[in-house]
Each structure stands twice: as C-alpha cells, then as structure tokens.
Amino acid sequence: MSEIVGDLVTLPVDFKPVDAGQCGVVASGVESLAVNNDRRKHMKAMVDLFSTDYGLFSVGVLAFIIVMAVWFYRFFNRKMLESEAQQRR
C-alpha cells in the first residue's frame, strides 16, 4: 500500500510507471472495451424486447399505436372528403 508522509506519497515496490509510448495502446484498449460494452447493452435490449413478456407487450403497444394512427388518418380524411362533397351539392 502507499503511505502518506507529510506532502509526499510513498509508492509500493511493485509500482511500474507507464511510459508515454504505452499511453496510446492503453487508451485504445479502453476505448474498444467501451464500444464492445455499448454493443452488448444494445444487443441485450433487443433480446429483452423480443423475448420477454414486457418487451413483447411493448412491441404490441407500438404496433397498435401505429395501426391506430393509420386508421385515424384514413377515417378523418374520408370524413373531410365527404363533408367537402356535401358542401358542393
């Protein structure tokens, strides 16, 4: 363990400083781990969406909302055209 003596910190004997040449390698390794972790999270979300009861219910609700939006669009559009045709008579 490190020890604090006044303003100084003594480091353990097995401490190995990283030279400047290794910084890019370490940073790219950390970056690639972060990208892989993000992909895993997204894939887990997709797996949960299509394989769990709450995921399938969410897909069903989204599909229902889309179908309902299309139905409302066609319904109101038809009513507006009928009303316009009646006013022309």
Secondary structure, 3 states (H helix, E strand, C coil): CCEEECCEEECCCCCCCCCHHHHHHHHHHHHHHHHHHHHHHHHHHHHHHHHCHHHHHHHHHHHHHHHHHHHHHHHHHHHHHHHHHHHHC
